[in-house]
């Protein structure tokens, strides 16, 4: 028997073992990447886009929350305009008021859920992984700059990227639909 045949037999025996799936799942849970243990395909590009949008979502939330502070003044203006223009409400003030109510009802809860979900996923990362995500996706550093700051080779960088994105997706995969919902304002 040749060495190659022996190696193939050992591989076949180890895979034919009744607990091989359990062993692979355990390996995946401990941070290893194993496509066999988890048949869910990971949308790496989508996870990356969520992480890159995180900063924009936070900025948008801050902006729309500040915009809501003017609602009481707008309603007062709307009533004053209606009184002085013979019962016709000024269309621009009315549209602004409607838009701000939509912000309250739809956009703010959506942004809060997106931000909360990403925060929840990031809580699963260790400090090195958090630094990786911050540099690459939050600070939007170029690939080469991120690799040099993290002192990683190209191969190690992509290994860490895949492992981290896998970890993030597995943490939020059941609620990921919230991140794909369209808001009333284009992101």
LOLOLUM-897363 format. One record per atom (N, C-alpha, C): residue number from 1; atom name; x, y, z. Coordinates in steps of 0.001 Angstrom, whole numbers, always signed. Example, Ala and Ser with C-alpha at 12.3 -4.5 7.8 and 13.67 -1.06 7.14 Angstrom:
BEGIN
[1 'N' [+13190 -5690 +7800]],
[1 'CA' [+12300 -4500 +7800]],
[1 'C' [+13200 -3300 +7800]],
[2 'N' [+12850 -2250 +7080]],
[2 'CA' [+13670 -1060 +7140]],
[2 'C' [+12900 +30 +7870]],
This chain:
BEGIN
[1 'N' [+850 -1165 +0]],
[1 'CA' [+0 +0 +0]],
[1 'C' [+903 +1237 +0]],
[2 'N' [+553 +2222 -822]],
[2 'CA' [+1376 +3428 -905]],
[2 'C' [+1008 +4402 +208]],
[3 'N' [+1856 +5382 +378]],
[3 'CA' [+1625 +6389 +1424]],
[3 'C' [+354 +7173 +1127]],
[4 'N' [+117 +7473 -142]],
[4 'CA' [-1083 +8226 -513]],
[4 'C' [-2353 +7455 -189]],
[5 'N' [-2342 +6152 -421]],
[5 'CA' [-3524 +5338 -140]],
[5 'C' [-3769 +5273 +1372]],
[6 'N' [-2697 +5147 +2161]],
[6 'CA' [-2851 +5120 +3610]],
[6 'C' [-3422 +6438 +4113]],
[7 'N' [-2905 +7524 +3586]],
[7 'CA' [-3401 +8844 +3984]],
[7 'C' [-4878 +8985 +3647]],
[8 'N' [-5271 +8524 +2479]],
[8 'CA' [-6676 +8597 +2069]],
[8 'C' [-7555 +7731 +2959]],
[9 'N' [-7079 +6563 +3339]],
[9 'CA' [-7850 +5697 +4227]],
[9 'C' [-8023 +6339 +5597]],
[10 'N' [-6949 +6946 +6131]],
[10 'CA' [-7056 +7607 +7432]],
[10 'C' [-8049 +8756 +7366]],
[11 'N' [-8009 +9524 +6290]],
[11 'CA' [-8950 +10638 +6124]],
[11 'C' [-10368 +10114 +6042]],
[12 'N' [-10578 +9061 +5277]],
[12 'CA' [-11909 +8479 +5135]],
[12 'C' [-12396 +7942 +6475]],
[13 'N' [-11531 +7280 +7220]],
[13 'CA' [-11928 +6755 +8523]],
[13 'C' [-12302 +7888 +9473]],
[14 'N' [-11523 +8965 +9461]],
[14 'CA' [-11822 +10046 +10398]],
[14 'C' [-13138 +10739 +10029]],
[15 'N' [-13454 +10818 +8737]],
[15 'CA' [-14719 +11435 +8335]],
[15 'C' [-15884 +10478 +8561]],
[16 'N' [-15651 +9178 +8410]],
[16 'CA' [-16721 +8205 +8597]],
[16 'C' [-17086 +8006 +10064]],
[17 'N' [-16302 +8536 +10953]],
[17 'CA' [-16592 +8391 +12377]],
[17 'C' [-17951 +9018 +12666]],
[18 'N' [-18765 +8410 +13541]],
[18 'CA' [-20138 +8858 +13746]],
[18 'C' [-20257 +10278 +14316]],
[19 'N' [-19249 +10785 +14979]],
[19 'CA' [-19334 +12112 +15610]],
[19 'C' [-18580 +13186 +14835]],
[20 'N' [-18289 +12970 +13559]],
[20 'CA' [-17474 +13936 +12820]],
[20 'C' [-18165 +15281 +12697]],
[21 'N' [-19474 +15296 +12522]],
[21 'CA' [-20194 +16568 +12403]],
[21 'C' [-20143 +17342 +13721]],
[22 'N' [-20303 +16625 +14818]],
[22 'CA' [-20246 +17240 +16140]],
[22 'C' [-18855 +17825 +16394]],
[23 'N' [-17821 +17090 +16001]],
[23 'CA' [-16454 +17561 +16163]],
[23 'C' [-16213 +18826 +15342]],
[24 'N' [-16711 +18835 +14118]],
[24 'CA' [-16531 +20007 +13268]],
[24 'C' [-17303 +21209 +13795]],
[25 'N' [-18505 +20984 +14323]],
[25 'CA' [-19275 +22081 +14915]],
[25 'C' [-18533 +22676 +16109]],
[26 'N' [-17966 +21785 +16935]],
[26 'CA' [-17215 +22245 +18101]],
[26 'C' [-16022 +23086 +17647]],
[27 'N' [-15354 +22640 +16600]],
[27 'CA' [-14228 +23392 +16043]],
[27 'C' [-14694 +24761 +15542]],
[28 'N' [-15831 +24827 +14885]],
[28 'CA' [-16359 +26094 +14363]],
[28 'C' [-16749 +27035 +15495]],
[29 'N' [-17321 +26496 +16567]],
[29 'CA' [-17719 +27328 +17703]],
[29 'C' [-16513 +27909 +18423]],
[30 'N' [-15393 +27228 +18353]],
[30 'CA' [-14196 +27707 +19024]],
[30 'C' [-13417 +28691 +18162]],
[31 'N' [-14027 +29127 +17069]],
[31 'CA' [-13388 +30145 +16250]],
[31 'C' [-12810 +29626 +14956]],
[32 'N' [-12817 +28323 +14748]],
[32 'CA' [-12320 +27778 +13497]],
[32 'C' [-13354 +27951 +12403]],
[33 'N' [-12908 +28007 +11185]],
[33 'CA' [-13837 +28150 +10066]],
[33 'C' [-14025 +26783 +9460]],
[34 'N' [-15264 +26391 +9349]],
[34 'CA' [-15544 +25074 +8829]],
[34 'C' [-16856 +25127 +8068]],
[35 'N' [-16789 +25044 +6775]],
[35 'CA' [-17989 +25135 +5955]],
[35 'C' [-18858 +23890 +6059]],
[36 'N' [-18252 +22744 +6393]],
[36 'CA' [-19021 +21513 +6494]],
[36 'C' [-19903 +21525 +7735]],
[37 'N' [-19380 +22062 +8827]],
[37 'CA' [-20120 +22060 +10080]],
[37 'C' [-21306 +23004 +10034]],
[38 'N' [-21196 +24054 +9261]],
[38 'CA' [-22262 +25027 +9206]],
[38 'C' [-22670 +25230 +7753]],
[39 'N' [-23756 +24591 +7325]],
[39 'CA' [-24145 +24674 +5921]],
[39 'C' [-24653 +26051 +5497]],
[40 'N' [-24788 +27001 +6435]],
[40 'CA' [-25229 +28343 +6101]],
[40 'C' [-24112 +29054 +5366]],
[41 'N' [-24409 +29564 +4188]],
[41 'CA' [-23381 +30320 +3472]],
[41 'C' [-23346 +31730 +4035]],
[42 'N' [-22167 +32227 +4256]],
[42 'CA' [-21973 +33530 +4868]],
[42 'C' [-21854 +34578 +3768]],
[43 'N' [-22724 +35586 +3771]],
[43 'CA' [-22629 +36657 +2765]],
[43 'C' [-21594 +37703 +3206]],
[44 'N' [-20331 +37419 +2966]],
[44 'CA' [-19256 +38263 +3470]],
[44 'C' [-19377 +39714 +2991]],
[45 'N' [-19723 +39905 +1718]],
[45 'CA' [-19842 +41259 +1181]],
[45 'C' [-20963 +42025 +1877]],
[46 'N' [-22044 +41331 +2173]],
[46 'CA' [-23174 +41962 +2839]],
[46 'C' [-22796 +42367 +4269]],
[47 'N' [-22108 +41490 +4978]],
[47 'CA' [-21677 +41795 +6340]],
[47 'C' [-20727 +42990 +6315]],
[48 'N' [-19832 +43004 +5339]],
[48 'CA' [-18917 +44144 +5216]],
[48 'C' [-19684 +45438 +4940]],
[49 'N' [-20691 +45375 +4118]],
[49 'CA' [-21468 +46593 +3836]],
[49 'C' [-22213 +47068 +5081]],
[50 'N' [-22702 +46144 +5908]],
[50 'CA' [-23350 +46526 +7164]],
[50 'C' [-22361 +47246 +8073]],
[51 'N' [-21165 +46679 +8180]],
[51 'CA' [-20162 +47277 +9051]],
[51 'C' [-19729 +48660 +8546]],
[52 'N' [-19637 +48800 +7235]],
[52 'CA' [-19266 +50103 +6668]],
[52 'C' [-20395 +51117 +6827]],
[53 'N' [-21638 +50665 +6834]],
[53 'CA' [-22793 +51559 +6978]],
[53 'C' [-23044 +51957 +8425]],
[54 'N' [-22486 +51233 +9357]],
[54 'CA' [-22726 +51457 +10782]],
[54 'C' [-22481 +52916 +11178]],
[55 'N' [-21364 +53456 +10765]],
[55 'CA' [-21020 +54835 +11110]],
[55 'C' [-22036 +55815 +10508]],
[56 'N' [-22455 +55566 +9285]],
[56 'CA' [-23459 +56417 +8625]],
[56 'C' [-24806 +56330 +9335]],
[57 'N' [-25172 +55129 +9776]],
[57 'CA' [-26436 +54961 +10494]],
[57 'C' [-26427 +55760 +11789]],
[58 'N' [-25305 +55741 +12490]],
[58 'CA' [-25212 +56501 +13737]],
[58 'C' [-25310 +58003 +13473]],
[59 'N' [-24657 +58466 +12425]],
[59 'CA' [-24720 +59889 +12083]],
[59 'C' [-26135 +60283 +11669]],
[60 'N' [-26783 +59420 +10890]],
[60 'CA' [-28157 +59694 +10441]],
[60 'C' [-29105 +59735 +11645]],
[61 'N' [-28934 +58819 +12582]],
[61 'CA' [-29775 +58796 +13780]],
[61 'C' [-29627 +60099 +14567]],
[62 'N' [-28408 +60538 +14731]],
[62 'CA' [-28165 +61784 +15455]],
[62 'C' [-28841 +62961 +14744]],
[63 'N' [-28746 +62980 +13433]],
[63 'CA' [-29350 +64065 +12657]],
[63 'C' [-30877 +64057 +12765]],
[64 'N' [-31505 +62899 +12566]],
[64 'CA' [-32973 +62866 +12602]],
[64 'C' [-33505 +63124 +14004]],
[65 'N' [-32761 +62728 +15020]],
[65 'CA' [-33200 +63036 +16378]],
[65 'C' [-33132 +64531 +16647]],
[66 'N' [-32121 +65196 +16107]],
[66 'CA' [-32045 +66649 +16277]],
[66 'C' [-33140 +67344 +15474]],
[67 'N' [-33511 +66774 +14363]],
[67 'CA' [-34572 +67346 +13522]],
[67 'C' [-35922 +67298 +14238]],
[68 'N' [-36111 +66309 +15089]],
[68 'CA' [-37384 +66159 +15794]],
[68 'C' [-37613 +67225 +16864]],
[69 'N' [-36575 +67897 +17269]],
[69 'CA' [-36748 +68925 +18303]],
[69 'C' [-37588 +70090 +17807]],
[70 'N' [-37776 +70210 +16516]],
[70 'CA' [-38531 +71337 +15953]],
[70 'C' [-39996 +71017 +15710]],
[71 'N' [-40467 +69843 +16066]],
[71 'CA' [-41872 +69488 +15825]],
[71 'C' [-42841 +70412 +16558]],
[72 'N' [-42673 +70720 +17834]],
[72 'CA' [-43630 +71622 +18486]],
[72 'C' [-43703 +72992 +17795]],
[73 'N' [-42587 +73525 +17393]],
[73 'CA' [-42574 +74811 +16709]],
[73 'C' [-43283 +74720 +15363]],
[74 'N' [-43090 +73600 +14669]],
[74 'CA' [-43754 +73421 +13374]],
[74 'C' [-45271 +73366 +13514]],
[75 'N' [-45766 +72673 +14510]],
[75 'CA' [-47221 +72594 +14670]],
[75 'C' [-47795 +73962 +15014]],
[76 'N' [-47077 +74735 +15813]],
[76 'CA' [-47530 +76095 +16142]],
[76 'C' [-47547 +76944 +14874]],
[77 'N' [-46497 +76818 +14046]],
[77 'CA' [-46424 +77551 +12786]],
[77 'C' [-47552 +77132 +11863]],
[78 'N' [-47857 +75848 +11833]],
[78 'CA' [-48922 +75343 +10970]],
[78 'C' [-50263 +75965 +11349]],
[79 'N' [-50560 +76055 +12634]],
[79 'CA' [-51820 +76653 +13074]],
[79 'C' [-51854 +78148 +12793]],
[80 'N' [-50724 +78833 +12947]],
[80 'CA' [-50680 +80270 +12675]],
[80 'C' [-50891 +80544 +11189]],
[81 'N' [-50259 +79735 +10337]],
[81 'CA' [-50420 +79910 +8889]],
[81 'C' [-51857 +79650 +8493]],
[82 'N' [-52473 +78637 +9072]],
[82 'CA' [-53866 +78321 +8750]],
[82 'C' [-54787 +79464 +9158]],
[83 'N' [-54510 +80123 +10272]],
[83 'CA' [-55343 +81224 +10747]],
[83 'C' [-55192 +82460 +9863]],
[84 'N' [-54020 +82705 +9328]],
[84 'CA' [-53769 +83903 +8541]],
[84 'C' [-53975 +83715 +7040]],
[85 'N' [-54068 +82503 +6583]],
[85 'CA' [-54252 +82288 +5140]],
[85 'C' [-55632 +81735 +4836]],
[86 'N' [-56619 +82166 +5592]],
[86 'CA' [-58023 +81811 +5379]],
[86 'C' [-58262 +80299 +5349]],
[87 'N' [-57657 +79594 +6304]],
[87 'CA' [-57945 +78170 +6463]],
[87 'C' [-57075 +77236 +5663]],
[88 'N' [-56304 +77744 +4721]],
[88 'CA' [-55425 +76867 +3934]],
[88 'C' [-54083 +76735 +4639]],
[89 'N' [-53698 +75529 +4878]],
[89 'CA' [-52421 +75282 +5535]],
[89 'C' [-51307 +75379 +4492]],
[90 'N' [-50202 +75971 +4904]],
[90 'CA' [-49066 +76105 +4009]],
[90 'C' [-48507 +74711 +3721]],
[91 'N' [-48435 +74386 +2441]],
[91 'CA' [-48083 +73032 +2012]],
[91 'C' [-46682 +72610 +2472]],
[92 'N' [-45704 +73490 +2406]],
[92 'CA' [-44337 +73095 +2786]],
[92 'C' [-44229 +72802 +4277]],
[93 'N' [-44922 +73590 +5087]],
[93 'CA' [-44888 +73335 +6523]],
[93 'C' [-45579 +72013 +6833]],
[94 'N' [-46690 +71756 +6169]],
[94 'CA' [-47419 +70499 +6360]],
[94 'C' [-46565 +69306 +5932]],
[95 'N' [-45906 +69410 +4795]],
[95 'CA' [-45046 +68314 +4322]],
[95 'C' [-43880 +68070 +5280]],
[96 'N' [-43315 +69137 +5809]],
[96 'CA' [-42219 +68995 +6768]],
[96 'C' [-42698 +68300 +8029]],
[97 'N' [-43874 +68684 +8488]],
[97 'CA' [-44443 +68066 +9683]],
[97 'C' [-44715 +66580 +9445]],
[98 'N' [-45273 +66249 +8304]],
[98 'CA' [-45542 +64840 +7969]],
[98 'C' [-44228 +64054 +7903]],
[99 'N' [-43214 +64640 +7285]],
[99 'CA' [-41912 +63975 +7174]],
[99 'C' [-41314 +63696 +8553]],
[100 'N' [-41457 +64639 +9457]],
[100 'CA' [-40887 +64446 +10794]],
[100 'C' [-41673 +63427 +11600]],
[101 'N' [-42926 +63324 +11356]],
[101 'CA' [-43715 +62270 +12013]],
[101 'C' [-43313 +60904 +11465]],
[102 'N' [-43046 +60830 +10160]],
[102 'CA' [-42564 +59581 +9565]],
[102 'C' [-41213 +59188 +10154]],
[103 'N' [-40386 +60187 +10415]],
[103 'CA' [-39085 +59914 +11042]],
[103 'C' [-39308 +59253 +12397]],
[104 'N' [-40246 +59778 +13164]],
[104 'CA' [-40528 +59251 +14489]],
[104 'C' [-41067 +57828 +14418]],
[105 'N' [-41961 +57597 +13468]],
[105 'CA' [-42634 +56298 +13381]],
[105 'C' [-41799 +55206 +12727]],
[106 'N' [-40980 +55571 +11740]],
[106 'CA' [-40319 +54534 +10941]],
[106 'C' [-38799 +54587 +10984]],
[107 'N' [-38249 +55747 +10679]],
[107 'CA' [-36808 +55818 +10481]],
[107 'C' [-36009 +55643 +11770]],
[108 'N' [-36398 +56296 +12832]],
[108 'CA' [-35648 +56182 +14093]],
[108 'C' [-35680 +54755 +14639]],
[109 'N' [-36836 +54089 +14699]],
[109 'CA' [-36804 +52695 +15174]],
[109 'C' [-35946 +51775 +14303]],
[110 'N' [-35969 +51990 +12985]],
[110 'CA' [-35152 +51171 +12087]],
[110 'C' [-33664 +51416 +12342]],
[111 'N' [-33278 +52672 +12460]],
[111 'CA' [-31873 +52989 +12727]],
[111 'C' [-31430 +52451 +14089]],
[112 'N' [-32284 +52588 +15084]],
[112 'CA' [-31949 +52072 +16415]],
[112 'C' [-31768 +50556 +16398]],
[113 'N' [-32631 +49859 +15659]],
[113 'CA' [-32505 +48399 +15605]],
[113 'C' [-31249 +47988 +14850]],
[114 'N' [-30921 +48689 +13767]],
[114 'CA' [-29699 +48382 +13021]],
[114 'C' [-28460 +48591 +13890]],
[115 'N' [-28390 +49748 +14532]],
[115 'CA' [-27231 +50072 +15364]],
[115 'C' [-27123 +49096 +16530]],
[116 'N' [-28250 +48796 +17161]],
[116 'CA' [-28249 +47850 +18268]],
[116 'C' [-27805 +46459 +17851]],
[117 'N' [-28222 +46034 +16672]],
[117 'CA' [-27853 +44713 +16178]],
[117 'C' [-26349 +44629 +15889]],
[118 'N' [-25812 +45662 +15277]],
[118 'CA' [-24367 +45671 +15015]],
[118 'C' [-23592 +45745 +16333]],
[119 'N' [-24052 +46557 +17279]],
[119 'CA' [-23403 +46616 +18599]],
[119 'C' [-23418 +45247 +19270]],
[120 'N' [-24548 +44555 +19156]],
[120 'CA' [-24681 +43214 +19723]],
[120 'C' [-23673 +42257 +19082]],
[121 'N' [-23533 +42334 +17761]],
[121 'CA' [-22595 +41454 +17059]],
[121 'C' [-21154 +41787 +17428]],
[122 'N' [-20857 +43077 +17564]],
[122 'CA' [-19491 +43484 +17903]],
[122 'C' [-19111 +43105 +19327]],
[123 'N' [-20107 +42913 +20174]],
[123 'CA' [-19816 +42516 +21554]],
[123 'C' [-19233 +41107 +21638]],
[124 'N' [-19390 +40325 +20591]],
[124 'CA' [-18867 +38955 +20577]],
[124 'C' [-17385 +38904 +20214]],
[125 'N' [-16834 +40028 +19799]],
[125 'CA' [-15448 +40038 +19340]],
[125 'C' [-14479 +40313 +20487]],
[126 'N' [-13295 +39747 +20367]],
[126 'CA' [-12244 +40049 +21342]],
[126 'C' [-11576 +41371 +20935]],
[127 'N' [-10699 +41928 +21776]],
[127 'CA' [-10108 +43244 +21470]],
[127 'C' [-9358 +43323 +20131]],
[128 'N' [-8628 +42277 +19770]],
[128 'CA' [-7909 +42292 +18493]],
[128 'C' [-8881 +42313 +17319]],
[129 'N' [-9938 +41524 +17436]],
[129 'CA' [-10942 +41489 +16375]],
[129 'C' [-11684 +42826 +16284]],
[130 'N' [-11967 +43422 +17429]],
[130 'CA' [-12616 +44734 +17442]],
[130 'C' [-11738 +45785 +16779]],
[131 'N' [-10444 +45714 +17042]],
[131 'CA' [-9513 +46657 +16414]],
[131 'C' [-9508 +46470 +14905]],
[132 'N' [-9525 +45220 +14466]],
[132 'CA' [-9574 +44906 +13037]],
[132 'C' [-10808 +45542 +12402]],
[133 'N' [-11974 +45337 +13023]],
[133 'CA' [-13228 +45875 +12488]],
[133 'C' [-13191 +47396 +12492]],
[134 'N' [-12708 +47974 +13563]],
[134 'CA' [-12664 +49440 +13655]],
[134 'C' [-11788 +50032 +12564]],
[135 'N' [-10586 +49471 +12394]],
[135 'CA' [-9663 +50005 +11390]],
[135 'C' [-10182 +49813 +9971]],
[136 'N' [-10633 +48623 +9679]],
[136 'CA' [-11005 +48301 +8292]],
[136 'C' [-12363 +48872 +7902]],
[137 'N' [-13347 +48787 +8783]],
[137 'CA' [-14713 +49137 +8389]],
[137 'C' [-15203 +50460 +8971]],
[138 'N' [-14906 +50754 +10218]],
[138 'CA' [-15386 +52002 +10818]],
[138 'C' [-14536 +53193 +10354]],
[139 'N' [-13199 +53022 +10400]],
[139 'CA' [-12304 +54087 +9957]],
[139 'C' [-12080 +54050 +8450]],
[140 'N' [-12557 +52995 +7818]],
[140 'CA' [-12503 +52828 +6362]],
[140 'C' [-11077 +52945 +5814]],
[141 'N' [-10136 +52309 +6510]],
[141 'CA' [-8748 +52310 +6050]],
[141 'C' [-8595 +51424 +4824]],
[142 'N' [-7665 +51790 +3999]],
[142 'CA' [-7354 +50962 +2832]],
[142 'C' [-6792 +49625 +3309]],
[143 'N' [-6904 +48654 +2456]],
[143 'CA' [-6471 +47299 +2785]],
[143 'C' [-5002 +47275 +3219]],
[144 'N' [-4139 +47900 +2453]],
[144 'CA' [-2704 +47879 +2770]],
[144 'C' [-2406 +48609 +4085]],
[145 'N' [-3099 +49729 +4338]],
[145 'CA' [-2896 +50459 +5593]],
[145 'C' [-3359 +49640 +6791]],
[146 'N' [-4494 +48993 +6654]],
[146 'CA' [-5007 +48157 +7743]],
[146 'C' [-4062 +46987 +8016]],
[147 'N' [-3538 +46378 +6949]],
[147 'CA' [-2605 +45255 +7125]],
[147 'C' [-1342 +45709 +7845]],
[148 'N' [-822 +46875 +7488]],
[148 'CA' [+408 +47341 +8136]],
[148 'C' [+146 +47744 +9592]],
[149 'N' [-987 +48372 +9868]],
[149 'CA' [-1295 +48756 +11259]],
[149 'C' [-1513 +47543 +12152]],
[150 'N' [-2086 +46506 +11579]],
[150 'CA' [-2342 +45292 +12357]],
[150 'C' [-1153 +44334 +12326]],
[151 'N' [-140 +44672 +11528]],
[151 'CA' [+1061 +43839 +11383]],
[151 'C' [+703 +42426 +10935]],
[152 'N' [-100 +42349 +9882]],
[152 'CA' [-533 +41059 +9347]],
[152 'C' [-83 +40920 +7902]],
[153 'N' [+253 +39698 +7542]],
[153 'CA' [+521 +39428 +6131]],
[153 'C' [-810 +39416 +5390]],
[154 'N' [-744 +39445 +4084]],
[154 'CA' [-1975 +39449 +3281]],
[154 'C' [-2812 +38207 +3568]],
[155 'N' [-2155 +37071 +3648]],
[155 'CA' [-2858 +35815 +3911]],
[155 'C' [-3503 +35825 +5295]],
[156 'N' [-2752 +36260 +6300]],
[156 'CA' [-3281 +36316 +7665]],
[156 'C' [-4431 +37323 +7759]],
[157 'N' [-4292 +38437 +7043]],
[157 'CA' [-5337 +39456 +7056]],
[157 'C' [-6657 +38878 +6543]],
[158 'N' [-6612 +38175 +5421]],
[158 'CA' [-7841 +37627 +4850]],
[158 'C' [-8380 +36460 +5674]],
[159 'N' [-7507 +35732 +6325]],
[159 'CA' [-7962 +34677 +7233]],
[159 'C' [-8736 +35305 +8390]],
[160 'N' [-8164 +36351 +8995]],
[160 'CA' [-8839 +37034 +10106]],
[160 'C' [-10142 +37675 +9638]],
[161 'N' [-10118 +38280 +8462]],
[161 'CA' [-11324 +38905 +7912]],
[161 'C' [-12453 +37884 +7801]],
[162 'N' [-12151 +36748 +7222]],
[162 'CA' [-13172 +35720 +7029]],
[162 'C' [-13688 +35198 +8367]],
[163 'N' [-12787 +34977 +9291]],
[163 'CA' [-13168 +34467 +10609]],
[163 'C' [-14030 +35481 +11367]],
[164 'N' [-13658 +36747 +11318]],
[164 'CA' [-14398 +37792 +12035]],
[164 'C' [-15773 +37998 +11410]],
[165 'N' [-15843 +38071 +10083]],
[165 'CA' [-17136 +38254 +9431]],
[165 'C' [-18055 +37060 +9682]],
[166 'N' [-17471 +35866 +9722]],
[166 'CA' [-18234 +34660 +10039]],
[166 'C' [-18809 +34758 +11447]],
[167 'N' [-17976 +35195 +12375]],
[167 'CA' [-18384 +35317 +13775]],
[167 'C' [-19516 +36347 +13920]],
[168 'N' [-19379 +37473 +13248]],
[168 'CA' [-20409 +38517 +13308]],
[168 'C' [-21713 +38013 +12710]],
[169 'N' [-21627 +37394 +11560]],
[169 'CA' [-22851 +36920 +10895]],
[169 'C' [-23546 +35848 +11725]],
[170 'N' [-22797 +34943 +12295]],
[170 'CA' [-23402 +33881 +13092]],
[170 'C' [-24095 +34447 +14326]],
[171 'N' [-23614 +35553 +14837]],
[171 'CA' [-24219 +36183 +16017]],
[171 'C' [-25570 +36823 +15676]],
[172 'N' [-25710 +37339 +14458]],
[172 'CA' [-26927 +38090 +14116]],
[172 'C' [-27722 +37505 +12950]],
[173 'N' [-27379 +36314 +12510]],
[173 'CA' [-27994 +35773 +11290]],
[173 'C' [-29520 +35683 +11362]],
[174 'N' [-30083 +35437 +12532]],
[174 'CA' [-31533 +35303 +12643]],
[174 'C' [-32252 +36641 +12531]],
[175 'N' [-31542 +37721 +12790]],
[175 'CA' [-32149 +39062 +12748]],
[175 'C' [-31564 +39924 +11636]],
[176 'N' [-30814 +39327 +10740]],
[176 'CA' [-30127 +40081 +9691]],
[176 'C' [-31077 +40790 +8738]],
[177 'N' [-32324 +40345 +8681]],
[177 'CA' [-33285 +40986 +7784]],
[177 'C' [-33487 +42451 +8160]],
[178 'N' [-33324 +42796 +9426]],
[178 'CA' [-33452 +44195 +9865]],
[178 'C' [-32407 +45085 +9217]],
[179 'N' [-31244 +44535 +8942]],
[179 'CA' [-30173 +45321 +8358]],
[179 'C' [-30386 +45551 +6866]],
[180 'N' [-31218 +44742 +6244]],
[180 'CA' [-31464 +44868 +4806]],
[180 'C' [-32723 +45669 +4477]],
[181 'N' [-33506 +46005 +5476]],
[181 'CA' [-34728 +46777 +5225]],
[181 'C' [-34380 +48145 +4673]],
[182 'N' [-35205 +48602 +3760]],
[182 'CA' [-34998 +49941 +3197]],
[182 'C' [-35609 +50968 +4125]],
[183 'N' [-34881 +52037 +4358]],
[183 'CA' [-35452 +53143 +5124]],
[183 'C' [-36098 +54103 +4147]],
[184 'N' [-36866 +55053 +4656]],
[184 'CA' [-37534 +55994 +3779]],
[184 'C' [-36544 +56933 +3112]],
[185 'N' [-35400 +57119 +3723]],
[185 'CA' [-34338 +57952 +3165]],
[185 'C' [-33248 +57017 +2661]],
[186 'N' [-32730 +57244 +1466]],
[186 'CA' [-31684 +56387 +928]],
[186 'C' [-30436 +56496 +1795]],
[187 'N' [-29868 +55349 +2153]],
[187 'CA' [-28676 +55340 +3013]],
[187 'C' [-27438 +55619 +2210]],
